[in-house]
Amino acid sequence: MNSFFARKYVVQGIFIAIAIILLIRLFYIQVISDEYMLSAENNVIRRLPVYPARGVILDRKERILVQNEPVYDLMVIPREVKPFDTVEFCKLIGIDKVRFDRQFKKARSYSPYKASILEKQLSVQIYASFQERLSDFPGFFVQARTVRRYPDSIGAHFLGYIGEVNQNAIDKSSGFYNLGDYLGITGVEKSYEDLLRGQRGVQNLMVDALNRPKGHYADGKYDTVAVSGEHMISSLDKELQRLGEKLMINKIGSIVAIEPATGEILSFVSSPGYDPNLMVGRQRGNNYMALLNDTYKPMFVRPIQAEYPPGSIFKVVNALVAQQFGLINDKTFFFCPGGYRYGRRGWMGCTHVHGSIDLRGSIRESCNTYYGYTYSKMIDHAGMRPVNAYKRWRNAVAAFGIGSPLEIDLPGERKGLLPTDELYTKRFRSDKWGSSYTISLSIGQGELGITPLQMANVMAIVANRGFFYKPHLIKGIGDKKVVKEEFTVKNTAGIDSKYFEVVIQGMSDVVNQGWGTAYYSKIENIEMCGKTGTVQNPHGEDHSVFVAFAPRNNPKIAIAVVVENAGFGATWSAPIASLMVEKYLTDSISRPGSYMERLLEANLLPRVAAKPKVIKKGTPDTVKTKNQSKKPLAVTPTTTR
C-alpha cells in the first residue's frame, strides 16, 4: 500500500514538472523571444539582400577607370504568381515568350516558395517603366544591385571582369557567396576580390497582398547595412594607357611600362584588346563566347602569358653577367668577320662585318659575334666543367626575374622558360656538352622564353643599376592607400653597379647616336637608353622588340614593346616605345604628325578567317572589337622550346 502511494506521488511530480517546463517555455516564446513572431510574419515579410557597391578602381592620379552603375534583377516567387498577360509582361522587360517560359520553369524547378532570378540586369530605363506596372504582376519583385561600367573603355586585361558565382565558388566561400552573387573572374577584379566585394546587408520589408512594399519591418530593427568594397588606386596612367592601346590597333603584341623606383606598372597593353563594357549587361554571355572564339585571341593576356625568345635584347643580360664573372670588361675586344664560328662547322651570322669591336660597340651595333665569344668564355673557359659553368650562368640570369613568375598582382602569370642543364643533358645524352651546343642562348634565341613583363623588368633593373621591386598594378588600397609589403622589398639582380655604365652607354648610343640601331626613335632633350631586337619566329615573320628606359639619370620609366610578325625592332617597336616614353615624361608629343600616323595606320595583322561578331552592351547592334580589320588573324604567341 505504501509502495502504491509512493509511485503515485512520483508520477504526479513528473507531470507537474513537465507542466512547469511547458509554462516557462510558453512564457519565453510569447514574452521574451520574438523568434516565432518573426516566423509567423514570414508570409508578409520579404527578406532582401542588400548588395554592396563594389570598390571603384582609379588610375595613379585618382581618375576613374571602373565605377558602378545601378541595374535591377527581376525576381519571382512561383507559388505567388497569379494569371497575367505574359505578352505585355515580356514586352515591358524586353524578352520573348520562349525565354520567359524557360526562365519561369527554371525558377519553379529551383523552388516554388523561394525567390529566384527570372531576368538579370534590367536597365534603369526598363526598370522605370516596369515599376509602374509591378502591382499587376503578383509574385514578381525587383532587386536592386550594381554592375561595373568602364567610362574610357580601356585596360580590359588589367582590370578584368566580374561574373556570376558558380557552385564551386559558393562551396569554397564558407557561406559568403550565394546563388546569383558576382565575383571577380579575371584581372585585378579577381586578385583583389576579397577587398573589392564589400559585405552584403539585409532588408526586411513588409509587403501587402498586392506585393507592394509597405516599409521596413520593426522600423529596420533587424536590417543590416551593406558595406561598400575598398577602392583601389592603380599604378596605371590613364592617358598613357589610352595612347598605348591606340598605337597597338591592328597589331599583335604588348606594351609594358614600369616605374623603376617603385615597380609600379604605368601601362599594361595587350593587343588585340576589347572594350571591357562588352563583359557587362544582358548580352555578356554572347559577347564572351564571341571573344573567346575570336581568332585574334583578344582574351589572351599577352604581357604576362605570351612567351617569346628575347632576341638581341638578351645581349644586355649576357654583357652584365659576363662582367660580373670577371670574363670581359669595357676594354674587351673581339673581331667580327660577319659571324661567329663554333664547333667543327658551326656558323652564327652577324648583321654586318664589324671588325674589331668592344663591349659598348657590341650593344650599340648589336653584334652577334661578340656575344658568341662572350658566351663561350662563360661556358667553356670559366675554370670548371662546362655543365657546371652553365648552371652558374643560369643562376645569374634567373636573378633578373627570368624563368620564374615575378608574382605580379594578376592571375595567370606564366614563368617563361630558362632551360636547365638537365634538359640539355637529356637531349644530348651526355653532360659533356659546351657552348657550341647551346650557342643560340648567346643572342637570346633557342629555348629561351620571356614574357613582355619580364623584359620590362630587366630594363627596370638596368635603370636602377642592379635592383628591382616586384612589378604591381595596385599602388594603394582604400582611404589609407595601403601598399602591400611584398611590393616594398628591394630585390637584387646580383650584378655590381659598376658594371652597368658601359652597357647603359651602349644603350644610349643605340638611340642617340647616328649609327645606333634605333636612332629614328630619338627623343629631343630626353636621353633614352634602349636596345632593339628582331626575334626569329618559326611560324611566320620575325617579331619586332624594343626595350628601353629614360631618362638616363634618375630614370622614371622602363618599357618593353613587342609587335608580333613585324620584323625589325627599330621599325615598329622602337617608335611606339619612343612615343610612350615622351608622352609620360612630358605629357606631350613633339614628333611631326606623320611620325604617329605611320604607326596608327599600319596594319600588321596576318590574314586568316573572318572575325566573329560581338554584340554591344544594351543593343542588338554588332560592333567591332578593338583590333578588328579586314585582315583578321589567328596567332598564338611564339614560344620556342
URRA-V981810 format. One record per residue. N is the residue number from 1. RES is the residue in one small letter. SS is DSSP state (A for helix, B for strand, O for the rest). PSI is psi in degrees with one decimal (* if undefined). Layout:
n:N res:RES ss:SS psi:PSI
n:N res:RES ss:SS psi:PSI
This chain:
n:1 res:m ss:O psi:-48.3
n:2 res:n ss:A psi:-36.2
n:3 res:s ss:A psi:-37.4
n:4 res:f ss:A psi:-46.6
n:5 res:f ss:A psi:-34.2
n:6 res:a ss:A psi:-43.5
n:7 res:r ss:A psi:-35.8
n:8 res:k ss:A psi:-44.1
n:9 res:y ss:A psi:-34.5
n:10 res:v ss:A psi:-45.9
n:11 res:v ss:A psi:-43.4
n:12 res:q ss:A psi:-39.1
n:13 res:g ss:A psi:-39.0
n:14 res:i ss:A psi:-45.8
n:15 res:f ss:A psi:-39.6
n:16 res:i ss:A psi:-41.1
n:17 res:a ss:A psi:-42.2
n:18 res:i ss:A psi:-42.1
n:19 res:a ss:A psi:-40.9
n:20 res:i ss:A psi:-42.2
n:21 res:i ss:A psi:-44.7
n:22 res:l ss:A psi:-40.4
n:23 res:l ss:A psi:-42.4
n:24 res:i ss:A psi:-42.9
n:25 res:r ss:A psi:-41.6
n:26 res:l ss:A psi:-39.9
n:27 res:f ss:A psi:-41.3
n:28 res:y ss:A psi:-44.0
n:29 res:i ss:A psi:-44.3
n:30 res:q ss:A psi:-27.9
n:31 res:v ss:A psi:-46.9
n:32 res:i ss:A psi:-52.8
n:33 res:s ss:O psi:145.2
n:34 res:d ss:O psi:15.8
n:35 res:e ss:A psi:-49.6
n:36 res:y ss:A psi:-28.6
n:37 res:m ss:A psi:-43.2
n:38 res:l ss:A psi:-38.6
n:39 res:s ss:A psi:-40.0
n:40 res:a ss:A psi:-27.5
n:41 res:e ss:A psi:-2.7
n:42 res:n ss:A psi:-29.8
n:43 res:n ss:A psi:-7.9
n:44 res:v ss:O psi:3.6
n:45 res:i ss:B psi:131.6
n:46 res:r ss:B psi:119.8
n:47 res:r ss:B psi:115.0
n:48 res:l ss:B psi:131.7
n:49 res:p ss:B psi:143.6
n:50 res:v ss:B psi:109.9
n:51 res:y ss:O psi:130.7
n:52 res:p ss:O psi:155.3
n:53 res:a ss:O psi:128.0
n:54 res:r ss:O psi:145.3
n:55 res:g ss:O psi:135.1
n:56 res:v ss:O psi:158.4
n:57 res:i ss:B psi:128.1
n:58 res:l ss:B psi:162.8
n:59 res:d ss:O psi:-176.3
n:60 res:r ss:O psi:-22.1
n:61 res:k ss:O psi:15.4
n:62 res:e ss:O psi:36.0
n:63 res:r ss:O psi:145.2
n:64 res:i ss:B psi:129.3
n:65 res:l ss:B psi:-38.8
n:66 res:v ss:B psi:132.4
n:67 res:q ss:B psi:-176.9
n:68 res:n ss:B psi:149.5
n:69 res:e ss:B psi:147.7
n:70 res:p ss:B psi:141.0
n:71 res:v ss:B psi:173.5
n:72 res:y ss:B psi:126.9
n:73 res:d ss:B psi:131.1
n:74 res:l ss:B psi:117.5
n:75 res:m ss:B psi:155.8
n:76 res:v ss:B psi:140.1
n:77 res:i ss:O psi:99.1
n:78 res:p ss:A psi:-38.1
n:79 res:r ss:A psi:-28.9
n:80 res:e ss:A psi:-4.3
n:81 res:v ss:O psi:132.9
n:82 res:k ss:O psi:160.6
n:83 res:p ss:O psi:136.5
n:84 res:f ss:O psi:171.9
n:85 res:d ss:O psi:98.0
n:86 res:t ss:A psi:-30.3
n:87 res:v ss:A psi:-45.7
n:88 res:e ss:A psi:-39.7
n:89 res:f ss:A psi:-48.8
n:90 res:c ss:A psi:-37.0
n:91 res:k ss:A psi:-39.0
n:92 res:l ss:A psi:-36.9
n:93 res:i ss:A psi:1.1
n:94 res:g ss:O psi:37.4
n:95 res:i ss:O psi:170.3
n:96 res:d ss:O psi:170.8
n:97 res:k ss:A psi:-34.6
n:98 res:v ss:A psi:-45.4
n:99 res:r ss:A psi:-41.4
n:100 res:f ss:A psi:-48.4
n:101 res:d ss:A psi:-41.1
n:102 res:r ss:A psi:-45.6
n:103 res:q ss:A psi:-38.2
n:104 res:f ss:A psi:-39.7
n:105 res:k ss:A psi:-40.0
n:106 res:k ss:A psi:-41.8
n:107 res:a ss:A psi:-42.0
n:108 res:r ss:A psi:-34.6
n:109 res:s ss:A psi:-35.3
n:110 res:y ss:A psi:-51.5
n:111 res:s ss:O psi:129.1
n:112 res:p ss:O psi:-19.5
n:113 res:y ss:O psi:-19.7
n:114 res:k ss:O psi:150.3
n:115 res:a ss:O psi:139.1
n:116 res:s ss:B psi:166.2
n:117 res:i ss:B psi:127.7
n:118 res:l ss:B psi:-44.1
n:119 res:e ss:B psi:129.0
n:120 res:k ss:B psi:151.0
n:121 res:q ss:B psi:55.7
n:122 res:l ss:B psi:139.0
n:123 res:s ss:O psi:167.9
n:124 res:v ss:A psi:-38.9
n:125 res:q ss:A psi:-46.0
n:126 res:i ss:A psi:-42.2
n:127 res:y ss:A psi:-41.6
n:128 res:a ss:A psi:-43.4
n:129 res:s ss:A psi:-34.5
n:130 res:f ss:A psi:-35.9
n:131 res:q ss:A psi:-34.4
n:132 res:e ss:O psi:-25.6
n:133 res:r ss:O psi:7.0
n:134 res:l ss:A psi:-35.9
n:135 res:s ss:A psi:-14.9
n:136 res:d ss:A psi:-7.2
n:137 res:f ss:O psi:77.3
n:138 res:p ss:O psi:143.3
n:139 res:g ss:O psi:-9.3
n:140 res:f ss:B psi:143.3
n:141 res:f ss:B psi:169.1
n:142 res:v ss:B psi:134.7
n:143 res:q ss:B psi:119.7
n:144 res:a ss:B psi:143.4
n:145 res:r ss:B psi:-178.2
n:146 res:t ss:B psi:153.5
n:147 res:v ss:B psi:170.7
n:148 res:r ss:B psi:148.5
n:149 res:r ss:B psi:139.6
n:150 res:y ss:O psi:94.1
n:151 res:p ss:O psi:-27.6
n:152 res:d ss:O psi:-5.0
n:153 res:s ss:O psi:39.2
n:154 res:i ss:O psi:166.4
n:155 res:g ss:O psi:31.2
n:156 res:a ss:A psi:-43.0
n:157 res:h ss:A psi:-33.6
n:158 res:f ss:A psi:-46.5
n:159 res:l ss:A psi:-39.5
n:160 res:g ss:O psi:-168.6
n:161 res:y ss:O psi:165.1
n:162 res:i ss:B psi:160.3
n:163 res:g ss:B psi:172.6
n:164 res:e ss:B psi:142.0
n:165 res:v ss:O psi:146.3
n:166 res:n ss:O psi:176.6
n:167 res:q ss:A psi:-34.7
n:168 res:n ss:A psi:-43.1
n:169 res:a ss:A psi:-37.9
n:170 res:i ss:A psi:-45.3
n:171 res:d ss:A psi:-32.4
n:172 res:k ss:A psi:-5.8
n:173 res:s ss:O psi:3.6
n:174 res:s ss:O psi:39.0
n:175 res:g ss:O psi:0.9
n:176 res:f ss:O psi:-45.8
n:177 res:y ss:O psi:146.0
n:178 res:n ss:O psi:166.7
n:179 res:l ss:O psi:130.8
n:180 res:g ss:O psi:-10.0
n:181 res:d ss:O psi:162.8
n:182 res:y ss:B psi:152.1
n:183 res:l ss:B psi:165.0
n:184 res:g ss:B psi:132.1
n:185 res:i ss:O psi:-39.9
n:186 res:t ss:O psi:173.6
n:187 res:g ss:A psi:-156.7
n:188 res:v ss:A psi:-32.4
n:189 res:e ss:A psi:-36.7
n:190 res:k ss:A psi:-45.0
n:191 res:s ss:A psi:-35.4
n:192 res:y ss:O psi:28.6
n:193 res:e ss:A psi:-44.9
n:194 res:d ss:A psi:-29.5
n:195 res:l ss:A psi:-33.8
n:196 res:l ss:A psi:-28.8
n:197 res:r ss:O psi:-27.4
n:198 res:g ss:O psi:-163.5
n:199 res:q ss:B psi:126.7
n:200 res:r ss:O psi:149.3
n:201 res:g ss:B psi:-177.7
n:202 res:v ss:B psi:138.0
n:203 res:q ss:B psi:135.8
n:204 res:n ss:B psi:105.2
n:205 res:l ss:B psi:138.5
n:206 res:m ss:B psi:134.3
n:207 res:v ss:B psi:149.7
n:208 res:d ss:O psi:-174.0
n:209 res:a ss:O psi:-20.3
n:210 res:l ss:O psi:13.2
n:211 res:n ss:O psi:24.0
n:212 res:r ss:O psi:131.1
n:213 res:p ss:B psi:136.6
n:214 res:k ss:B psi:26.6
n:215 res:g ss:B psi:175.6
n:216 res:h ss:B psi:139.4
n:217 res:y ss:A psi:135.1
n:218 res:a ss:A psi:38.0
n:219 res:d ss:A psi:31.7
n:220 res:g ss:A psi:12.5
n:221 res:k ss:O psi:-35.1
n:222 res:y ss:O psi:7.5
n:223 res:d ss:O psi:154.1
n:224 res:t ss:B psi:147.8
n:225 res:v ss:O psi:137.9
n:226 res:a ss:O psi:141.8
n:227 res:v ss:B psi:120.5
n:228 res:s ss:O psi:153.2
n:229 res:g ss:O psi:161.9
n:230 res:e ss:O psi:140.5
n:231 res:h ss:O psi:152.3
n:232 res:m ss:B psi:132.6
n:233 res:i ss:B psi:110.6
n:234 res:s ss:B psi:167.1
n:235 res:s ss:O psi:-7.2
n:236 res:l ss:O psi:140.0
n:237 res:d ss:O psi:114.7
n:238 res:k ss:A psi:-44.6
n:239 res:e ss:A psi:-37.3
n:240 res:l ss:A psi:-42.1
n:241 res:q ss:A psi:-42.5
n:242 res:r ss:A psi:-43.1
n:243 res:l ss:A psi:-44.4
n:244 res:g ss:A psi:-44.6
n:245 res:e ss:A psi:-35.0
n:246 res:k ss:A psi:-43.7
n:247 res:l ss:A psi:-24.6
n:248 res:m ss:O psi:5.2
n:249 res:i ss:O psi:135.2
n:250 res:n ss:O psi:30.6
n:251 res:k ss:O psi:154.6
n:252 res:i ss:O psi:130.3
n:253 res:g ss:B psi:-153.4
n:254 res:s ss:B psi:154.0
n:255 res:i ss:B psi:126.5
n:256 res:v ss:B psi:122.7
n:257 res:a ss:B psi:135.0
n:258 res:i ss:B psi:143.6
n:259 res:e ss:B psi:110.6
n:260 res:p ss:O psi:-36.2
n:261 res:a ss:O psi:-16.9
n:262 res:t ss:O psi:-20.2
n:263 res:g ss:O psi:4.9
n:264 res:e ss:B psi:133.4
n:265 res:i ss:B psi:121.8
n:266 res:l ss:B psi:-31.4
n:267 res:s ss:B psi:140.9
n:268 res:f ss:B psi:90.2
n:269 res:v ss:B psi:127.4
n:270 res:s ss:B psi:122.8
n:271 res:s ss:B psi:138.3
n:272 res:p ss:O psi:149.9
n:273 res:g ss:O psi:-167.9
n:274 res:y ss:O psi:161.0
n:275 res:d ss:O psi:118.1
n:276 res:p ss:A psi:-20.9
n:277 res:n ss:A psi:-17.6
n:278 res:l ss:A psi:-20.6
n:279 res:m ss:A psi:20.6
n:280 res:v ss:O psi:144.4
n:281 res:g ss:O psi:-177.8
n:282 res:r ss:O psi:-15.0
n:283 res:q ss:O psi:10.6
n:284 res:r ss:A psi:-44.4
n:285 res:g ss:A psi:-43.9
n:286 res:n ss:A psi:-42.7
n:287 res:n ss:A psi:-41.1
n:288 res:y ss:A psi:-45.7
n:289 res:m ss:A psi:-37.5
n:290 res:a ss:A psi:-43.1
n:291 res:l ss:A psi:-38.6
n:292 res:l ss:A psi:-35.5
n:293 res:n ss:O psi:-0.7
n:294 res:d ss:O psi:129.6
n:295 res:t ss:O psi:-15.1
n:296 res:y ss:O psi:-12.5
n:297 res:k ss:O psi:55.1
n:298 res:p ss:O psi:-15.4
n:299 res:m ss:O psi:-9.6
n:300 res:f ss:O psi:126.2
n:301 res:v ss:O psi:84.5
n:302 res:r ss:A psi:-39.1
n:303 res:p ss:A psi:-27.0
n:304 res:i ss:A psi:-5.1
n:305 res:q ss:A psi:-20.8
n:306 res:a ss:O psi:136.7
n:307 res:e ss:O psi:126.2
n:308 res:y ss:B psi:147.7
n:309 res:p ss:O psi:131.6
n:310 res:p ss:O psi:-18.3
n:311 res:g ss:A psi:-147.2
n:312 res:s ss:A psi:-19.8
n:313 res:i ss:A psi:-20.4
n:314 res:f ss:A psi:-16.2
n:315 res:k ss:A psi:-30.2
n:316 res:v ss:A psi:-43.9
n:317 res:v ss:A psi:-47.0
n:318 res:n ss:A psi:-35.8
n:319 res:a ss:A psi:-40.1
n:320 res:l ss:A psi:-43.8
n:321 res:v ss:A psi:-43.8
n:322 res:a ss:A psi:-36.4
n:323 res:q ss:A psi:-43.1
n:324 res:q ss:A psi:-33.4
n:325 res:f ss:O psi:-7.7
n:326 res:g ss:O psi:20.9
n:327 res:l ss:O psi:-20.6
n:328 res:i ss:O psi:166.9
n:329 res:n ss:O psi:-173.6
n:330 res:d ss:O psi:-12.0
n:331 res:k ss:O psi:8.6
n:332 res:t ss:O psi:125.0
n:333 res:f ss:O psi:144.8
n:334 res:f ss:B psi:153.3
n:335 res:f ss:B psi:128.5
n:336 res:c ss:B psi:109.4
n:337 res:p ss:O psi:14.0
n:338 res:g ss:O psi:6.1
n:339 res:g ss:B psi:174.3
n:340 res:y ss:B psi:124.7
n:341 res:r ss:B psi:131.5
n:342 res:y ss:B psi:155.1
n:343 res:g ss:O psi:-151.2
n:344 res:r ss:O psi:-45.8
n:345 res:r ss:O psi:14.9
n:346 res:g ss:B psi:143.7
n:347 res:w ss:B psi:120.4
n:348 res:m ss:B psi:108.7
n:349 res:g ss:B psi:153.9
n:350 res:c ss:O psi:164.3
n:351 res:t ss:O psi:-28.9
n:352 res:h ss:O psi:169.3
n:353 res:v ss:O psi:103.1
n:354 res:h ss:O psi:-13.2
n:355 res:g ss:B psi:-148.2
n:356 res:s ss:B psi:123.8
n:357 res:i ss:B psi:141.5
n:358 res:d ss:O psi:-176.2
n:359 res:l ss:A psi:-47.5
n:360 res:r ss:A psi:-45.8
n:361 res:g ss:A psi:-32.8
n:362 res:s ss:A psi:-32.6
n:363 res:i ss:A psi:-47.0
n:364 res:r ss:A psi:-42.9
n:365 res:e ss:O psi:3.6
n:366 res:s ss:O psi:58.5
n:367 res:c ss:O psi:113.9
n:368 res:n ss:A psi:-38.0
n:369 res:t ss:A psi:-43.0
n:370 res:y ss:A psi:-40.8
n:371 res:y ss:A psi:-18.6
n:372 res:g ss:A psi:-46.3
n:373 res:y ss:A psi:-41.8
n:374 res:t ss:A psi:-44.8
n:375 res:y ss:A psi:-39.0
n:376 res:s ss:A psi:-40.6
n:377 res:k ss:A psi:-41.1
n:378 res:m ss:A psi:-29.2
n:379 res:i ss:A psi:-45.1
n:380 res:d ss:A psi:-20.7
n:381 res:h ss:O psi:40.9
n:382 res:a ss:O psi:6.4
n:383 res:g ss:O psi:22.5
n:384 res:m ss:O psi:169.1
n:385 res:r ss:O psi:139.9
n:386 res:p ss:A psi:-38.1
n:387 res:v ss:A psi:-36.9
n:388 res:n ss:A psi:-35.5
n:389 res:a ss:A psi:-36.3
n:390 res:y ss:A psi:-41.9
n:391 res:k ss:A psi:-42.8
n:392 res:r ss:A psi:-44.1
n:393 res:w ss:A psi:-44.5
n:394 res:r ss:A psi:-42.7
n:395 res:n ss:A psi:-38.0
n:396 res:a ss:A psi:-40.4
n:397 res:v ss:A psi:-39.1
n:398 res:a ss:A psi:-28.0
n:399 res:a ss:O psi:-15.2
n:400 res:f ss:O psi:4.4
n:401 res:g ss:O psi:22.5
n:402 res:i ss:O psi:134.3
n:403 res:g ss:O psi:5.2
n:404 res:s ss:O psi:153.9
n:405 res:p ss:O psi:142.9
n:406 res:l ss:O psi:-4.5
n:407 res:e ss:O psi:43.9
n:408 res:i ss:O psi:156.3
n:409 res:d ss:O psi:54.0
n:410 res:l ss:O psi:147.0
n:411 res:p ss:O psi:154.2
n:412 res:g ss:O psi:13.5
n:413 res:e ss:O psi:134.9
n:414 res:r ss:O psi:154.7
n:415 res:k ss:O psi:-11.2
n:416 res:g ss:O psi:-170.2
n:417 res:l ss:B psi:119.9
n:418 res:l ss:O psi:100.0
n:419 res:p ss:O psi:144.0
n:420 res:t ss:O psi:163.9
n:421 res:d ss:A psi:-30.9
n:422 res:e ss:A psi:-36.5
n:423 res:l ss:A psi:-44.8
n:424 res:y ss:A psi:-37.3
n:425 res:t ss:A psi:-40.2
n:426 res:k ss:A psi:-40.5
n:427 res:r ss:A psi:-42.9
n:428 res:f ss:A psi:-1.4
n:429 res:r ss:O psi:29.1
n:430 res:s ss:O psi:156.1
n:431 res:d ss:O psi:17.4
n:432 res:k ss:O psi:49.9
n:433 res:w ss:O psi:152.7
n:434 res:g ss:O psi:-160.9
n:435 res:s ss:A psi:-29.2
n:436 res:s ss:A psi:-22.3
n:437 res:y ss:A psi:-24.7
n:438 res:t ss:O psi:29.7
n:439 res:i ss:A psi:-23.5
n:440 res:s ss:A psi:-26.2
n:441 res:l ss:A psi:-21.1
n:442 res:s ss:A psi:-26.1
n:443 res:i ss:A psi:23.0
n:444 res:g ss:O psi:25.8
n:445 res:q ss:O psi:-159.2
n:446 res:g ss:O psi:-134.7
n:447 res:e ss:O psi:-2.6
n:448 res:l ss:O psi:141.2
n:449 res:g ss:B psi:121.4
n:450 res:i ss:B psi:135.9
n:451 res:t ss:O psi:155.3
n:452 res:p ss:A psi:-34.4
n:453 res:l ss:A psi:-42.6
n:454 res:q ss:A psi:-36.3
n:455 res:m ss:A psi:-46.9
n:456 res:a ss:A psi:-35.5
n:457 res:n ss:A psi:-35.4
n:458 res:v ss:A psi:-41.7
n:459 res:m ss:A psi:-35.2
n:460 res:a ss:A psi:-37.9
n:461 res:i ss:A psi:-45.9
n:462 res:v ss:A psi:-42.5
n:463 res:a ss:A psi:-36.8
n:464 res:n ss:O psi:-1.1
n:465 res:r ss:O psi:41.4
n:466 res:g ss:O psi:1.6
n:467 res:f ss:B psi:167.3
n:468 res:f ss:B psi:158.8
n:469 res:y ss:O psi:146.9
n:470 res:k ss:O psi:127.4
n:471 res:p ss:O psi:136.9
n:472 res:h ss:B psi:159.3
n:473 res:l ss:O psi:-13.7
n:474 res:i ss:B psi:117.6
n:475 res:k ss:B psi:-13.5
n:476 res:g ss:B psi:138.4
n:477 res:i ss:B psi:124.1
n:478 res:g ss:O psi:-173.1
n:479 res:d ss:O psi:-30.2
n:480 res:k ss:O psi:-3.5
n:481 res:k ss:O psi:49.4
n:482 res:v ss:B psi:135.8
n:483 res:v ss:O psi:132.2
n:484 res:k ss:O psi:135.4
n:485 res:e ss:A psi:-36.0
n:486 res:e ss:A psi:-21.9
n:487 res:f ss:A psi:1.9
n:488 res:t ss:A psi:1.5
n:489 res:v ss:O psi:127.9
n:490 res:k ss:O psi:126.4
n:491 res:n ss:B psi:130.4
n:492 res:t ss:B psi:146.2
n:493 res:a ss:O psi:-1.7
n:494 res:g ss:O psi:17.6
n:495 res:i ss:O psi:128.4
n:496 res:d ss:O psi:141.7
n:497 res:s ss:A psi:-28.6
n:498 res:k ss:A psi:-20.0
n:499 res:y ss:A psi:-7.6
n:500 res:f ss:A psi:-28.3
n:501 res:e ss:A psi:-42.3
n:502 res:v ss:A psi:-37.0
n:503 res:v ss:A psi:-43.6
n:504 res:i ss:A psi:-36.7
n:505 res:q ss:A psi:-41.3
n:506 res:g ss:A psi:-39.3
n:507 res:m ss:A psi:-34.0
n:508 res:s ss:A psi:-40.3
n:509 res:d ss:A psi:-36.2
n:510 res:v ss:A psi:-39.3
n:511 res:v ss:A psi:-37.2
n:512 res:n ss:A psi:-7.4
n:513 res:q ss:O psi:145.8
n:514 res:g ss:O psi:-26.9
n:515 res:w ss:O psi:4.2
n:516 res:g ss:O psi:152.1
n:517 res:t ss:O psi:-14.0
n:518 res:a ss:O psi:31.3
n:519 res:y ss:A psi:-30.9
n:520 res:y ss:A psi:-19.2
n:521 res:s ss:A psi:13.9
n:522 res:k ss:O psi:142.1
n:523 res:i ss:B psi:128.7
n:524 res:e ss:O psi:128.4
n:525 res:n ss:O psi:11.4
n:526 res:i ss:B psi:124.0
n:527 res:e ss:O psi:97.9
n:528 res:m ss:O psi:135.3
n:529 res:c ss:B psi:125.4
n:530 res:g ss:B psi:176.2
n:531 res:k ss:B psi:126.4
n:532 res:t ss:B psi:157.9
n:533 res:g ss:B psi:138.0
n:534 res:t ss:B psi:107.6
n:535 res:v ss:B psi:122.6
n:536 res:q ss:O psi:136.1
n:537 res:n ss:O psi:109.7
n:538 res:p ss:O psi:-10.8
n:539 res:h ss:O psi:7.0
n:540 res:g ss:O psi:-153.5
n:541 res:e ss:O psi:151.8
n:542 res:d ss:O psi:156.4
n:543 res:h ss:B psi:143.4
n:544 res:s ss:B psi:124.3
n:545 res:v ss:B psi:141.8
n:546 res:f ss:B psi:135.1
n:547 res:v ss:B psi:149.1
n:548 res:a ss:B psi:169.3
n:549 res:f ss:B psi:160.9
n:550 res:a ss:B psi:155.9
n:551 res:p ss:O psi:175.7
n:552 res:r ss:O psi:-44.9
n:553 res:n ss:O psi:136.4
n:554 res:n ss:O psi:59.6
n:555 res:p ss:O psi:142.9
n:556 res:k ss:O psi:-19.1
n:557 res:i ss:B psi:136.6
n:558 res:a ss:B psi:139.9
n:559 res:i ss:B psi:147.8
n:560 res:a ss:B psi:133.0
n:561 res:v ss:B psi:129.0
n:562 res:v ss:B psi:125.4
n:563 res:v ss:B psi:112.6
n:564 res:e ss:O psi:146.7
n:565 res:n ss:O psi:31.1
n:566 res:a ss:O psi:-0.5
n:567 res:g ss:O psi:-133.9
n:568 res:f ss:O psi:141.3
n:569 res:g ss:O psi:-34.7
n:570 res:a ss:O psi:-21.4
n:571 res:t ss:O psi:-40.9
n:572 res:w ss:O psi:-53.5
n:573 res:s ss:A psi:-42.1
n:574 res:a ss:A psi:-46.5
n:575 res:p ss:A psi:-37.6
n:576 res:i ss:A psi:-47.7
n:577 res:a ss:A psi:-40.5
n:578 res:s ss:A psi:-44.5
n:579 res:l ss:A psi:-39.4
n:580 res:m ss:A psi:-44.3
n:581 res:v ss:A psi:-46.3
n:582 res:e ss:A psi:-42.0
n:583 res:k ss:A psi:-42.7
n:584 res:y ss:A psi:-40.7
n:585 res:l ss:A psi:-29.3
n:586 res:t ss:A psi:-7.9
n:587 res:d ss:O psi:29.4
n:588 res:s ss:O psi:169.6
n:589 res:i ss:O psi:120.9
n:590 res:s ss:O psi:-16.3
n:591 res:r ss:O psi:152.8
n:592 res:p ss:O psi:156.8
n:593 res:g ss:A psi:-34.2
n:594 res:s ss:A psi:-29.1
n:595 res:y ss:A psi:-47.7
n:596 res:m ss:A psi:-36.6
n:597 res:e ss:A psi:-38.1
n:598 res:r ss:A psi:-40.7
n:599 res:l ss:A psi:-41.3
n:600 res:l ss:A psi:-35.4
n:601 res:e ss:A psi:-11.5
n:602 res:a ss:O psi:132.5
n:603 res:n ss:O psi:106.2
n:604 res:l ss:O psi:22.9
n:605 res:l ss:O psi:127.3
n:606 res:p ss:O psi:158.9
n:607 res:r ss:O psi:134.1
n:608 res:v ss:O psi:-160.8
n:609 res:a ss:O psi:158.2
n:610 res:a ss:O psi:154.2
n:611 res:k ss:O psi:146.4
n:612 res:p ss:O psi:157.7
n:613 res:k ss:O psi:152.1
n:614 res:v ss:B psi:134.4
n:615 res:i ss:B psi:125.9
n:616 res:k ss:O psi:145.3
n:617 res:k ss:O psi:127.2
n:618 res:g ss:O psi:-2.9
n:619 res:t ss:O psi:158.4
n:620 res:p ss:O psi:0.5
n:621 res:d ss:O psi:152.2
n:622 res:t ss:B psi:143.0
n:623 res:v ss:B psi:167.7
n:624 res:k ss:O psi:145.5
n:625 res:t ss:O psi:171.7
n:626 res:k ss:O psi:-24.7
n:627 res:n ss:O psi:21.9
n:628 res:q ss:O psi:139.1
n:629 res:s ss:O psi:178.9
n:630 res:k ss:O psi:-5.0
n:631 res:k ss:O psi:82.5
n:632 res:p ss:O psi:169.5
n:633 res:l ss:O psi:152.7
n:634 res:a ss:O psi:101.6
n:635 res:v ss:O psi:125.7
n:636 res:t ss:O psi:128.1
n:637 res:p ss:O psi:136.7
n:638 res:t ss:O psi:130.6
n:639 res:t ss:O psi:111.1
n:640 res:t ss:O psi:119.9
n:641 res:r ss:O psi:*
